[in-house]
Amino acid sequence: MALTPEEEEQVRQLLSRESAQKQKAVRASKESLLAWLKENAGPIILKLTEVALKILIDRLLGR
């Protein structure tokens, strides 16, 4: 995973601030977790997106 342990902890802390009902809803599916991350952890999502794009570009260019 492209996150540092500190970034992963930041996501966990953000989620822990949500109500128990909201946490359950967020964890209900990959889609709901992704939607929540996009809404609440923008800089982390941006980093993951950039890393994924770099990997894709390297593969397409045969690197």
mmCIF file of the N, C-alpha and C atoms, coordinates in Angstrom:
data_MODEL
# 
_entry.id   MODEL 
# 
loop_
_atom_site.group_PDB 
_atom_site.id 
_atom_site.type_symbol 
_atom_site.label_atom_id 
_atom_site.label_alt_id 
_atom_site.label_comp_id 
_atom_site.label_asym_id 
_atom_site.label_entity_id 
_atom_site.label_seq_id 
_atom_site.pdbx_PDB_ins_code 
_atom_site.Cartn_x 
_atom_site.Cartn_y 
_atom_site.Cartn_z 
_atom_site.occupancy 
_atom_site.B_iso_or_equiv 
_atom_site.pdbx_formal_charge 
_atom_site.auth_seq_id 
_atom_site.auth_comp_id 
_atom_site.auth_asym_id 
_atom_site.auth_atom_id 
_atom_site.pdbx_PDB_model_num 
ATOM 1   N N  . MET A 1 1  ? 0.847   -1.182 0.000   1.00 0.00 ? 1  MET A N  1 
ATOM 2   C CA . MET A 1 1  ? 0.000   0.000  0.000   1.00 0.00 ? 1  MET A CA 1 
ATOM 3   C C  . MET A 1 1  ? 0.883   1.233  0.000   1.00 0.00 ? 1  MET A C  1 
ATOM 4   N N  . ALA A 1 2  ? 0.435   2.280  -0.636  1.00 0.00 ? 2  ALA A N  1 
ATOM 5   C CA . ALA A 1 2  ? 1.227   3.475  -0.796  1.00 0.00 ? 2  ALA A CA 1 
ATOM 6   C C  . ALA A 1 2  ? 1.145   4.431  0.389   1.00 0.00 ? 2  ALA A C  1 
ATOM 7   N N  . LEU A 1 3  ? 0.364   4.104  1.397   1.00 0.00 ? 3  LEU A N  1 
ATOM 8   C CA . LEU A 1 3  ? 0.248   4.982  2.553   1.00 0.00 ? 3  LEU A CA 1 
ATOM 9   C C  . LEU A 1 3  ? 1.349   4.709  3.562   1.00 0.00 ? 3  LEU A C  1 
ATOM 10  N N  . THR A 1 4  ? 1.792   5.761  4.204   1.00 0.00 ? 4  THR A N  1 
ATOM 11  C CA . THR A 1 4  ? 2.709   5.594  5.320   1.00 0.00 ? 4  THR A CA 1 
ATOM 12  C C  . THR A 1 4  ? 1.888   5.141  6.529   1.00 0.00 ? 4  THR A C  1 
ATOM 13  N N  . PRO A 1 5  ? 2.541   4.579  7.523   1.00 0.00 ? 5  PRO A N  1 
ATOM 14  C CA . PRO A 1 5  ? 1.793   4.207  8.734   1.00 0.00 ? 5  PRO A CA 1 
ATOM 15  C C  . PRO A 1 5  ? 1.079   5.411  9.357   1.00 0.00 ? 5  PRO A C  1 
ATOM 16  N N  . GLU A 1 6  ? 1.673   6.587  9.264   1.00 0.00 ? 6  GLU A N  1 
ATOM 17  C CA . GLU A 1 6  ? 1.063   7.789  9.825   1.00 0.00 ? 6  GLU A CA 1 
ATOM 18  C C  . GLU A 1 6  ? -0.213  8.161  9.065   1.00 0.00 ? 6  GLU A C  1 
ATOM 19  N N  . GLU A 1 7  ? -0.179  8.040  7.744   1.00 0.00 ? 7  GLU A N  1 
ATOM 20  C CA . GLU A 1 7  ? -1.367  8.345  6.947   1.00 0.00 ? 7  GLU A CA 1 
ATOM 21  C C  . GLU A 1 7  ? -2.484  7.345  7.218   1.00 0.00 ? 7  GLU A C  1 
ATOM 22  N N  . GLU A 1 8  ? -2.103  6.082  7.347   1.00 0.00 ? 8  GLU A N  1 
ATOM 23  C CA . GLU A 1 8  ? -3.105  5.068  7.667   1.00 0.00 ? 8  GLU A CA 1 
ATOM 24  C C  . GLU A 1 8  ? -3.741  5.363  9.022   1.00 0.00 ? 8  GLU A C  1 
ATOM 25  N N  . GLU A 1 9  ? -2.947  5.763  9.973   1.00 0.00 ? 9  GLU A N  1 
ATOM 26  C CA . GLU A 1 9  ? -3.465  6.115  11.296  1.00 0.00 ? 9  GLU A CA 1 
ATOM 27  C C  . GLU A 1 9  ? -4.374  7.335  11.208  1.00 0.00 ? 9  GLU A C  1 
ATOM 28  N N  . GLN A 1 10 ? -4.032  8.281  10.354  1.00 0.00 ? 10 GLN A N  1 
ATOM 29  C CA . GLN A 1 10 ? -4.867  9.462  10.165  1.00 0.00 ? 10 GLN A CA 1 
ATOM 30  C C  . GLN A 1 10 ? -6.255  9.065  9.655   1.00 0.00 ? 10 GLN A C  1 
ATOM 31  N N  . VAL A 1 11 ? -6.300  8.133  8.702   1.00 0.00 ? 11 VAL A N  1 
ATOM 32  C CA . VAL A 1 11 ? -7.583  7.656  8.192   1.00 0.00 ? 11 VAL A CA 1 
ATOM 33  C C  . VAL A 1 11 ? -8.367  6.980  9.309   1.00 0.00 ? 11 VAL A C  1 
ATOM 34  N N  . ARG A 1 12 ? -7.694  6.140  10.087  1.00 0.00 ? 12 ARG A N  1 
ATOM 35  C CA . ARG A 1 12 ? -8.369  5.471  11.207  1.00 0.00 ? 12 ARG A CA 1 
ATOM 36  C C  . ARG A 1 12 ? -8.936  6.483  12.199  1.00 0.00 ? 12 ARG A C  1 
ATOM 37  N N  . GLN A 1 13 ? -8.174  7.534  12.483  1.00 0.00 ? 13 GLN A N  1 
ATOM 38  C CA . GLN A 1 13 ? -8.639  8.561  13.414  1.00 0.00 ? 13 GLN A CA 1 
ATOM 39  C C  . GLN A 1 13 ? -9.832  9.315  12.854  1.00 0.00 ? 13 GLN A C  1 
ATOM 40  N N  . LEU A 1 14 ? -9.779  9.641  11.563  1.00 0.00 ? 14 LEU A N  1 
ATOM 41  C CA . LEU A 1 14 ? -10.920 10.314 10.939  1.00 0.00 ? 14 LEU A CA 1 
ATOM 42  C C  . LEU A 1 14 ? -12.175 9.458  11.049  1.00 0.00 ? 14 LEU A C  1 
ATOM 43  N N  . LEU A 1 15 ? -12.037 8.175  10.777  1.00 0.00 ? 15 LEU A N  1 
ATOM 44  C CA . LEU A 1 15 ? -13.184 7.281  10.851  1.00 0.00 ? 15 LEU A CA 1 
ATOM 45  C C  . LEU A 1 15 ? -13.680 7.132  12.290  1.00 0.00 ? 15 LEU A C  1 
ATOM 46  N N  . SER A 1 16 ? -12.771 7.115  13.236  1.00 0.00 ? 16 SER A N  1 
ATOM 47  C CA . SER A 1 16 ? -13.181 6.944  14.637  1.00 0.00 ? 16 SER A CA 1 
ATOM 48  C C  . SER A 1 16 ? -13.987 8.132  15.152  1.00 0.00 ? 16 SER A C  1 
ATOM 49  N N  . ARG A 1 17 ? -13.884 9.268  14.493  1.00 0.00 ? 17 ARG A N  1 
ATOM 50  C CA . ARG A 1 17 ? -14.661 10.447 14.889  1.00 0.00 ? 17 ARG A CA 1 
ATOM 51  C C  . ARG A 1 17 ? -16.122 10.361 14.460  1.00 0.00 ? 17 ARG A C  1 
ATOM 52  N N  . GLU A 1 18 ? -16.399 9.431  13.570  1.00 0.00 ? 18 GLU A N  1 
ATOM 53  C CA . GLU A 1 18 ? -17.781 9.245  13.108  1.00 0.00 ? 18 GLU A CA 1 
ATOM 54  C C  . GLU A 1 18 ? -18.566 8.454  14.147  1.00 0.00 ? 18 GLU A C  1 
ATOM 55  N N  . SER A 1 19 ? -19.865 8.598  14.110  1.00 0.00 ? 19 SER A N  1 
ATOM 56  C CA . SER A 1 19 ? -20.715 7.829  15.015  1.00 0.00 ? 19 SER A CA 1 
ATOM 57  C C  . SER A 1 19 ? -20.581 6.338  14.710  1.00 0.00 ? 19 SER A C  1 
ATOM 58  N N  . ALA A 1 20 ? -20.964 5.516  15.664  1.00 0.00 ? 20 ALA A N  1 
ATOM 59  C CA . ALA A 1 20 ? -20.889 4.059  15.464  1.00 0.00 ? 20 ALA A CA 1 
ATOM 60  C C  . ALA A 1 20 ? -21.730 3.638  14.268  1.00 0.00 ? 20 ALA A C  1 
ATOM 61  N N  . GLN A 1 21 ? -22.894 4.247  14.110  1.00 0.00 ? 21 GLN A N  1 
ATOM 62  C CA . GLN A 1 21 ? -23.778 3.924  12.990  1.00 0.00 ? 21 GLN A CA 1 
ATOM 63  C C  . GLN A 1 21 ? -23.119 4.311  11.659  1.00 0.00 ? 21 GLN A C  1 
ATOM 64  N N  . LYS A 1 22 ? -22.478 5.480  11.615  1.00 0.00 ? 22 LYS A N  1 
ATOM 65  C CA . LYS A 1 22 ? -21.809 5.933  10.391  1.00 0.00 ? 22 LYS A CA 1 
ATOM 66  C C  . LYS A 1 22 ? -20.619 5.027  10.075  1.00 0.00 ? 22 LYS A C  1 
ATOM 67  N N  . GLN A 1 23 ? -19.848 4.650  11.102  1.00 0.00 ? 23 GLN A N  1 
ATOM 68  C CA . GLN A 1 23 ? -18.714 3.755  10.891  1.00 0.00 ? 23 GLN A CA 1 
ATOM 69  C C  . GLN A 1 23 ? -19.173 2.437  10.276  1.00 0.00 ? 23 GLN A C  1 
ATOM 70  N N  . LYS A 1 24 ? -20.265 1.911  10.792  1.00 0.00 ? 24 LYS A N  1 
ATOM 71  C CA . LYS A 1 24 ? -20.797 0.652  10.273  1.00 0.00 ? 24 LYS A CA 1 
ATOM 72  C C  . LYS A 1 24 ? -21.204 0.811  8.805   1.00 0.00 ? 24 LYS A C  1 
ATOM 73  N N  . ALA A 1 25 ? -21.836 1.928  8.484   1.00 0.00 ? 25 ALA A N  1 
ATOM 74  C CA . ALA A 1 25 ? -22.264 2.180  7.109   1.00 0.00 ? 25 ALA A CA 1 
ATOM 75  C C  . ALA A 1 25 ? -21.057 2.336  6.189   1.00 0.00 ? 25 ALA A C  1 
ATOM 76  N N  . VAL A 1 26 ? -20.037 3.029  6.654   1.00 0.00 ? 26 VAL A N  1 
ATOM 77  C CA . VAL A 1 26 ? -18.828 3.247  5.846   1.00 0.00 ? 26 VAL A CA 1 
ATOM 78  C C  . VAL A 1 26 ? -18.130 1.919  5.577   1.00 0.00 ? 26 VAL A C  1 
ATOM 79  N N  . ARG A 1 27 ? -18.095 1.057  6.565   1.00 0.00 ? 27 ARG A N  1 
ATOM 80  C CA . ARG A 1 27 ? -17.406 -0.228 6.431   1.00 0.00 ? 27 ARG A CA 1 
ATOM 81  C C  . ARG A 1 27 ? -18.258 -1.309 5.757   1.00 0.00 ? 27 ARG A C  1 
ATOM 82  N N  . ALA A 1 28 ? -19.464 -0.961 5.369   1.00 0.00 ? 28 ALA A N  1 
ATOM 83  C CA . ALA A 1 28 ? -20.386 -1.952 4.802   1.00 0.00 ? 28 ALA A CA 1 
ATOM 84  C C  . ALA A 1 28 ? -19.939 -2.479 3.440   1.00 0.00 ? 28 ALA A C  1 
ATOM 85  N N  . SER A 1 29 ? -19.223 -1.661 2.688   1.00 0.00 ? 29 SER A N  1 
ATOM 86  C CA . SER A 1 29 ? -18.779 -2.104 1.365   1.00 0.00 ? 29 SER A CA 1 
ATOM 87  C C  . SER A 1 29 ? -17.566 -1.290 0.922   1.00 0.00 ? 29 SER A C  1 
ATOM 88  N N  . LYS A 1 30 ? -16.881 -1.796 -0.071  1.00 0.00 ? 30 LYS A N  1 
ATOM 89  C CA . LYS A 1 30 ? -15.738 -1.064 -0.625  1.00 0.00 ? 30 LYS A CA 1 
ATOM 90  C C  . LYS A 1 30 ? -16.199 0.270  -1.198  1.00 0.00 ? 30 LYS A C  1 
ATOM 91  N N  . GLU A 1 31 ? -17.361 0.259  -1.835  1.00 0.00 ? 31 GLU A N  1 
ATOM 92  C CA . GLU A 1 31 ? -17.880 1.466  -2.457  1.00 0.00 ? 31 GLU A CA 1 
ATOM 93  C C  . GLU A 1 31 ? -18.178 2.549  -1.426  1.00 0.00 ? 31 GLU A C  1 
ATOM 94  N N  . SER A 1 32 ? -18.788 2.146  -0.308  1.00 0.00 ? 32 SER A N  1 
ATOM 95  C CA . SER A 1 32 ? -19.113 3.140  0.711   1.00 0.00 ? 32 SER A CA 1 
ATOM 96  C C  . SER A 1 32 ? -17.849 3.672  1.379   1.00 0.00 ? 32 SER A C  1 
ATOM 97  N N  . LEU A 1 33 ? -16.855 2.804  1.567   1.00 0.00 ? 33 LEU A N  1 
ATOM 98  C CA . LEU A 1 33 ? -15.591 3.264  2.139   1.00 0.00 ? 33 LEU A CA 1 
ATOM 99  C C  . LEU A 1 33 ? -14.894 4.221  1.179   1.00 0.00 ? 33 LEU A C  1 
ATOM 100 N N  . LEU A 1 34 ? -14.882 3.904  -0.100  1.00 0.00 ? 34 LEU A N  1 
ATOM 101 C CA . LEU A 1 34 ? -14.265 4.785  -1.086  1.00 0.00 ? 34 LEU A CA 1 
ATOM 102 C C  . LEU A 1 34 ? -14.966 6.136  -1.115  1.00 0.00 ? 34 LEU A C  1 
ATOM 103 N N  . ALA A 1 35 ? -16.270 6.140  -1.102  1.00 0.00 ? 35 ALA A N  1 
ATOM 104 C CA . ALA A 1 35 ? -17.022 7.400  -1.103  1.00 0.00 ? 35 ALA A CA 1 
ATOM 105 C C  . ALA A 1 35 ? -16.691 8.224  0.137   1.00 0.00 ? 35 ALA A C  1 
ATOM 106 N N  . TRP A 1 36 ? -16.626 7.570  1.285   1.00 0.00 ? 36 TRP A N  1 
ATOM 107 C CA . TRP A 1 36 ? -16.300 8.275  2.523   1.00 0.00 ? 36 TRP A CA 1 
ATOM 108 C C  . TRP A 1 36 ? -14.878 8.834  2.463   1.00 0.00 ? 36 TRP A C  1 
ATOM 109 N N  . LEU A 1 37 ? -13.933 8.042  1.964   1.00 0.00 ? 37 LEU A N  1 
ATOM 110 C CA . LEU A 1 37 ? -12.553 8.515  1.842   1.00 0.00 ? 37 LEU A CA 1 
ATOM 111 C C  . LEU A 1 37 ? -12.465 9.733  0.929   1.00 0.00 ? 37 LEU A C  1 
ATOM 112 N N  . LYS A 1 38 ? -13.150 9.683  -0.200  1.00 0.00 ? 38 LYS A N  1 
ATOM 113 C CA . LYS A 1 38 ? -13.133 10.817 -1.124  1.00 0.00 ? 38 LYS A CA 1 
ATOM 114 C C  . LYS A 1 38 ? -13.658 12.079 -0.456  1.00 0.00 ? 38 LYS A C  1 
ATOM 115 N N  . GLU A 1 39 ? -14.654 11.918 0.378   1.00 0.00 ? 39 GLU A N  1 
ATOM 116 C CA . GLU A 1 39 ? -15.279 13.059 1.053   1.00 0.00 ? 39 GLU A CA 1 
ATOM 117 C C  . GLU A 1 39 ? -14.454 13.573 2.230   1.00 0.00 ? 39 GLU A C  1 
ATOM 118 N N  . ASN A 1 40 ? -13.755 12.657 2.920   1.00 0.00 ? 40 ASN A N  1 
ATOM 119 C CA . ASN A 1 40 ? -13.124 13.025 4.183   1.00 0.00 ? 40 ASN A CA 1 
ATOM 120 C C  . ASN A 1 40 ? -11.603 12.983 4.210   1.00 0.00 ? 40 ASN A C  1 
ATOM 121 N N  . ALA A 1 41 ? -10.999 12.376 3.238   1.00 0.00 ? 41 ALA A N  1 
ATOM 122 C CA . ALA A 1 41 ? -9.536  12.219 3.254   1.00 0.00 ? 41 ALA A CA 1 
ATOM 123 C C  . ALA A 1 41 ? -8.949  12.566 1.886   1.00 0.00 ? 41 ALA A C  1 
ATOM 124 N N  . GLY A 1 42 ? -9.347  13.705 1.360   1.00 0.00 ? 42 GLY A N  1 
ATOM 125 C CA . GLY A 1 42 ? -8.942  14.128 0.028   1.00 0.00 ? 42 GLY A CA 1 
ATOM 126 C C  . GLY A 1 42 ? -7.452  14.031 -0.275  1.00 0.00 ? 42 GLY A C  1 
ATOM 127 N N  . PRO A 1 43 ? -6.576  14.590 0.567   1.00 0.00 ? 43 PRO A N  1 
ATOM 128 C CA . PRO A 1 43 ? -5.142  14.531 0.262   1.00 0.00 ? 43 PRO A CA 1 
ATOM 129 C C  . PRO A 1 43 ? -4.598  13.099 0.187   1.00 0.00 ? 43 PRO A C  1 
ATOM 130 N N  . ILE A 1 44 ? -5.130  12.227 1.005   1.00 0.00 ? 44 ILE A N  1 
ATOM 131 C CA . ILE A 1 44 ? -4.679  10.831 0.986   1.00 0.00 ? 44 ILE A CA 1 
ATOM 132 C C  . ILE A 1 44 ? -5.163  10.153 -0.291  1.00 0.00 ? 44 ILE A C  1 
ATOM 133 N N  . ILE A 1 45 ? -6.397  10.406 -0.680  1.00 0.00 ? 45 ILE A N  1 
ATOM 134 C CA . ILE A 1 45 ? -6.928  9.849  -1.926  1.00 0.00 ? 45 ILE A CA 1 
ATOM 135 C C  . ILE A 1 45 ? -6.113  10.359 -3.110  1.00 0.00 ? 45 ILE A C  1 
ATOM 136 N N  . LEU A 1 46 ? -5.765  11.633 -3.096  1.00 0.00 ? 46 LEU A N  1 
ATOM 137 C CA . LEU A 1 46 ? -4.960  12.196 -4.183  1.00 0.00 ? 46 LEU A CA 1 
ATOM 138 C C  . LEU A 1 46 ? -3.623  11.477 -4.279  1.00 0.00 ? 46 LEU A C  1 
ATOM 139 N N  . LYS A 1 47 ? -2.988  11.232 -3.147  1.00 0.00 ? 47 LYS A N  1 
ATOM 140 C CA . LYS A 1 47 ? -1.706  10.530 -3.157  1.00 0.00 ? 47 LYS A CA 1 
ATOM 141 C C  . LYS A 1 47 ? -1.866  9.129  -3.728  1.00 0.00 ? 47 LYS A C  1 
ATOM 142 N N  . LEU A 1 48 ? -2.890  8.406  -3.301  1.00 0.00 ? 48 LEU A N  1 
ATOM 143 C CA . LEU A 1 48 ? -3.113  7.047  -3.805  1.00 0.00 ? 48 LEU A CA 1 
ATOM 144 C C  . LEU A 1 48 ? -3.376  7.056  -5.305  1.00 0.00 ? 48 LEU A C  1 
ATOM 145 N N  . THR A 1 49 ? -4.135  8.039  -5.756  1.00 0.00 ? 49 THR A N  1 
ATOM 146 C CA . THR A 1 49 ? -4.438  8.151  -7.181  1.00 0.00 ? 49 THR A CA 1 
ATOM 147 C C  . THR A 1 49 ? -3.166  8.399  -7.980  1.00 0.00 ? 49 THR A C  1 
ATOM 148 N N  . GLU A 1 50 ? -2.329  9.283  -7.491  1.00 0.00 ? 50 GLU A N  1 
ATOM 149 C CA . GLU A 1 50 ? -1.074  9.586  -8.181  1.00 0.00 ? 50 GLU A CA 1 
ATOM 150 C C  . GLU A 1 50 ? -0.176  8.362  -8.251  1.00 0.00 ? 50 GLU A C  1 
ATOM 151 N N  . VAL A 1 51 ? -0.086  7.620  -7.174  1.00 0.00 ? 51 VAL A N  1 
ATOM 152 C CA . VAL A 1 51 ? 0.736   6.408  -7.150  1.00 0.00 ? 51 VAL A CA 1 
ATOM 153 C C  . VAL A 1 51 ? 0.192   5.386  -8.135  1.00 0.00 ? 51 VAL A C  1 
ATOM 154 N N  . ALA A 1 52 ? -1.119  5.196  -8.128  1.00 0.00 ? 52 ALA A N  1 
ATOM 155 C CA . ALA A 1 52 ? -1.731  4.233  -9.050  1.00 0.00 ? 52 ALA A CA 1 
ATOM 156 C C  . ALA A 1 52 ? -1.499  4.636  -10.500 1.00 0.00 ? 52 ALA A C  1 
ATOM 157 N N  . LEU A 1 53 ? -1.616  5.923  -10.796 1.00 0.00 ? 53 LEU A N  1 
ATOM 158 C CA . LEU A 1 53 ? -1.380  6.389  -12.166 1.00 0.00 ? 53 LEU A CA 1 
ATOM 159 C C  . LEU A 1 53 ? 0.074   6.188  -12.584 1.00 0.00 ? 53 LEU A C  1 
ATOM 160 N N  . LYS A 1 54 ? 1.007   6.435  -11.695 1.00 0.00 ? 54 LYS A N  1 
ATOM 161 C CA . LYS A 1 54 ? 2.425   6.224  -12.007 1.00 0.00 ? 54 LYS A CA 1 
ATOM 162 C C  . LYS A 1 54 ? 2.696   4.755  -12.302 1.00 0.00 ? 54 LYS A C  1 
ATOM 163 N N  . ILE A 1 55 ? 2.095   3.870  -11.532 1.00 0.00 ? 55 ILE A N  1 
ATOM 164 C CA . ILE A 1 55 ? 2.263   2.430  -11.768 1.00 0.00 ? 55 ILE A CA 1 
ATOM 165 C C  . ILE A 1 55 ? 1.694   2.055  -13.129 1.00 0.00 ? 55 ILE A C  1 
ATOM 166 N N  . LEU A 1 56 ? 0.513   2.557  -13.444 1.00 0.00 ? 56 LEU A N  1 
ATOM 167 C CA . LEU A 1 56 ? -0.105  2.278  -14.735 1.00 0.00 ? 56 LEU A CA 1 
ATOM 168 C C  . LEU A 1 56 ? 0.759   2.802  -15.882 1.00 0.00 ? 56 LEU A C  1 
ATOM 169 N N  . ILE A 1 57 ? 1.244   4.011  -15.755 1.00 0.00 ? 57 ILE A N  1 
ATOM 170 C CA . ILE A 1 57 ? 2.089   4.595  -16.800 1.00 0.00 ? 57 ILE A CA 1 
ATOM 171 C C  . ILE A 1 57 ? 3.357   3.778  -16.987 1.00 0.00 ? 57 ILE A C  1 
ATOM 172 N N  . ASP A 1 58 ? 3.992   3.384  -15.888 1.00 0.00 ? 58 ASP A N  1 
ATOM 173 C CA . ASP A 1 58 ? 5.201   2.546  -15.995 1.00 0.00 ? 58 ASP A CA 1 
ATOM 174 C C  . ASP A 1 58 ? 4.910   1.239  -16.712 1.00 0.00 ? 58 ASP A C  1 
ATOM 175 N N  . ARG A 1 59 ? 3.789   0.634  -16.408 1.00 0.00 ? 59 ARG A N  1 
ATOM 176 C CA . ARG A 1 59 ? 3.420   -0.628 -17.070 1.00 0.00 ? 59 ARG A CA 1 
ATOM 177 C C  . ARG A 1 59 ? 3.163   -0.421 -18.555 1.00 0.00 ? 59 ARG A C  1 
ATOM 178 N N  . LEU A 1 60 ? 2.462   0.658  -18.887 1.00 0.00 ? 60 LEU A N  1 
ATOM 179 C CA . LEU A 1 60 ? 2.178   0.930  -20.281 1.00 0.00 ? 60 LEU A CA 1 
ATOM 180 C C  . LEU A 1 60 ? 3.440   1.252  -21.078 1.00 0.00 ? 60 LEU A C  1 
ATOM 181 N N  . LEU A 1 61 ? 4.406   1.854  -20.406 1.00 0.00 ? 61 LEU A N  1 
ATOM 182 C CA . LEU A 1 61 ? 5.664   2.191  -21.067 1.00 0.00 ? 61 LEU A CA 1 
ATOM 183 C C  . LEU A 1 61 ? 6.697   1.080  -20.947 1.00 0.00 ? 61 LEU A C  1 
ATOM 184 N N  . GLY A 1 62 ? 6.330   -0.012 -20.305 1.00 0.00 ? 62 GLY A N  1 
ATOM 185 C CA . GLY A 1 62 ? 7.225   -1.155 -20.177 1.00 0.00 ? 62 GLY A CA 1 
ATOM 186 C C  . GLY A 1 62 ? 8.397   -0.944 -19.254 1.00 0.00 ? 62 GLY A C  1 
ATOM 187 N N  . ARG A 1 63 ? 8.193   -0.160 -18.231 1.00 0.00 ? 63 ARG A N  1 
ATOM 188 C CA . ARG A 1 63 ? 9.289   0.112  -17.279 1.00 0.00 ? 63 ARG A CA 1 
ATOM 189 C C  . ARG A 1 63 ? 9.167   -0.726 -16.044 1.00 0.00 ? 63 ARG A C  1 
# 
